[in-house]
Amino acid sequence: MASFSESYKKAGVDVTAGYEAVKLMKEHIAKTNIPGVISGIGGFGGLFEPDLTGIEKPVFVSGTDGVGTKLKLAFLMDKHDTVGIDFVAMCVNDIICCGAKPQFFLDYIAVGKNYPEKIATIVSGIADGCVQAGCALVGGETAEMPGFYPVDEYDLAGFSVGVVDKKKIVNTESQKAGDVLIALQSSGVHSNGFSLVRNVFEVNEANLALHFDELGATLGETLLTPTKIYVKSVLELMQSVTVKSVSHITGGGFYENIPRSLPTGISAHILKKDVQILPIFDLIARTGHIPERDMFNTFNMGVGMILCVAPEDADNAVNILNNAGEKAYILGELVASDEGVILE
């Protein structure tokens, strides 16, 4: 007998909609299957058997995050197929900072009302992100919570697990003055600082539809551009070049994130003129009259990741990254200092 509760449905939870959502999302999940996946969705746990061939001492690395208030733009634009990429990116980009390869991802989707087609669309984006990261979507949970979320809104939370050989964990203590910093261009605002963005533009359906020549797109299209996933290109670089640190530039911008990857007594020296700032950040600063310090302390400013390598490896590293599809360039260098970040 099929599971169904008329009483629960009257209370606002339709279990049959949940089953329909699972049915619709299966095709998207299937494209994330990689060697190691040994269970389908629907069980009580996602099973994954990692290939540890050649790994002497495996260390598992986990990362968890959400999308934040960027979701408000997805609601206003009624576009839900890209926020899943942001969702995955915020987790896997953290994992690779220590050199780990993401293995699998799990999601949690909380909704005010379960619209199966919308859930499937969200999951299609999550699956796209997993494909970009080379990991599997092995399970998840959809929770219908009437009275807790508005019927047309939802929230996303999830996590990923990766693995790295202990001897290959990025050794940030090896950094020294003279080492070179390499920037990887971001795709835009990514998934951070949207409370400020929404305040600056007083976002609504009308102004999100405005086209800006300097952006080459509407404001909404630019802001909703999904977060760049750097997993494959960074891991490819690590196969031939010793990477001394990786900084994922998220909330807190340059001033908060770069020091997280620096040893005591070493600072990052960066010239502002060398930062290839994307047009959206100039528009945010100008429209909101945001001080330059606050911009660099909130947004990625066009730099999604910063890698540190020895001076003799810098040019080769940039070439490898660019050949892997990134827009990489030399951003600055490390100096003996306790300031953390010297931006001038």
Helices and strands as residue ranges (DSSP letters): H 6-10, H 15-30, E 58-66, G 68-70, H 71-77, H 83-95, G 96-98, E 101-111, H 116-133, E 136-144, E 154-165, G 166-168, G 172-174, E 180-185, H 194-201, H 205-208, E 211-212, E 217-218, H 219-223, H 231-238, E 245-248, H 253-257, G 258-261, E 266-270, G 272-274, H 279-288, H 292-296, E 303-309, G 311-313, H 314-323, E 328-336, E 341-343
